[in-house]
Amino acid sequence: MARISMQSGVEEVNDNSLPTLPVIDIVLLYGNHAHNPLSHEQLKQLVELIKT
């Protein structure tokens, strides 16, 4: 689970005896259509949030 997806009550476990999790890729598709629910600025904010 990505840290950004963690809801209250969920704890991150730091235990060196657990196997390392694989790296995942996140892909965002954005089109220049009138019905796009996100503005370009909102998209940039979302990308920055995911990077952290």
Buried (B, 14 or more C-beta within 10 A) or exposed (E): EEEEEEEEEEEEEEEEEEEEEEEEEEEEEEEEEEEEEEEEEEEEEEEEEEEE
